[in-house]
Amino acid sequence: MQLTQKTEYALRILIYLSLQDKDKRSNISEIAECFSLSRNHIMKIVHELGKLGFIETIRGKGGGIKLNHNSQQIYIGHVVREMEANLEMVDCEKPVCPIISICHLKGVLNKARDAFLRELDQYSLADINQQPEQLLQLLKPKTDSE
């Protein structure tokens, strides 16, 4: 199973925000720079993360973004379920498969997907951030002299 790029970037954004001081507000430009990603792409994902309640977004002067919950309360499985538009493994209806009436493939694949998500449910952002100092060091923007 492969996650969409949107979900991967959402997880990166949440990891970044979980490493920041609790009262610090980050901005889209700094996140985009840290991961060398498009600012517009990050903006769309941040907007969705805000609508889903994972982050708090404040516009204008003094605004920015930060986690809406403690990093121990944000589980990777929940983020994946919310960000992925479709977690169906196969679509036996388009085109209709001739063996659909007796085939067990879809059920087997759905069980595997469910096991994957259950495993992700075991881990919060805090579990991912076991080495916060090293992660922060790796996320520092590169200077021209490096």
N, C-alpha and C positions, 0 to 999 in steps of 0.2 A: 504494500500500500504506500502510495506516495502522496504527501500533503501538497496542497497548492502553494504556490509562491506567496500568496496573500497570507496564508496561515503561518508559513515559515517566518515571514517578515513581522507579523503580529507578535509571534513569540520572541523574536529578537528585540522588538520595541519594548515588550513587557519586561524582558530580562534587563535591558538597559535601565528602564525606569526603576526597577527593583533594586538596582545598585546605588541609586542616588539617595542623598539625605532625604529623610521623610518630608521635610518642609520645602525642599528645592523643587522648583518648577523647571522642567526642561522645555526645549523647543524643537520643532520639526527639523530645522536646519542642522542643529547639532547632532541629532539622531541620524539624519541622512548622511552627514559627513562621516560619522563614526563607522557606519556600515558601507559607505561608498554606494549609496542607493539614491534613486531619484527622489527629490524633495516632494514632487507632486504625488508620487506613488505612496510615500510615507504619509502624506497629508490625508489621502483617502483612507488608509488603514487606521490612522489615528482617529479619524472621524467615526469610523465603524466601531473601534474599541471604546470610544466615548459613548456611542449610542447603546452599546451592550453593557455599559456600566463597569468595565474593567479599569478605565482611567477617568480622571476628572480633567476636563478641558476648560480653560478660562481664556477668553479672547481679550485683546487689547493690552494696554500698558500694564505691566506687572503680571500679565497672564502667562500661560504655558500649560504644560501637561504634567501630571503625576499619577501614580497609582491611586485608585479609588479604594483599595483594600490593602491590608497587610500582605506581604508576599507569601506568607504561609497559608493564606486563604484563597489564593488563586491557583487552581489545579490545571495542569497541562491538558488533561482530558477534556475539561470543561471548555477551555479556550478552543481546542480543536473542534469540538462539536459545534460551538457557536460560529466559528469562522468558516468552516467548510460548508459550502452550499449543498453538497450532495455526498453522502457517505455510502451510497449504494455501491456495491462492488461490481455487479453486472446488471445489465438491463436485458432481460430475456424477452421483452415485448417489442423491441425495435431493432431489427425486424424480429417478428415473432419466431422464436426457435421451435423447430418441429418436435423437439423432445421435452418441451416445457412441462407437459402433464405428468411426466414420471421422473424427471431429472432432479437430483439432489444437490447439484453444484452450487446453486444460489444459497441454499441453506448452510452449506459447509463454509462458503466464503463469508457469509454474514456472521457465523460463529467466530471465525478467525478475526474479523473486524471488531467484533464485540470484545474479544480477548485483548486485542491491541488497545482499545479504548480503556478497558478496565486497568490495564497496566499503566497507561498514562494517568489514570485517576489516582494512582499511588504517589504521584510526584507533584509538588507545588513549585512555584518559582523559587522559594527559599531552598528547596532541595537542589535545584539546578545551580544555585549560586554558592557552591561550597568554597570557592576561592575568590571572594569578591575583590581583593586587592589586585590579583593577577588579571581578572576580567577587566577591571577598570583600566589597568595599564594597557591591555591589548586594545581597548576601545578609545584610547587617546588619539586625537587627530594627528596624523603624520605631518611633520614640518618639512620644509624644503631641504634642510640640512641632514635629514635622516635617510 
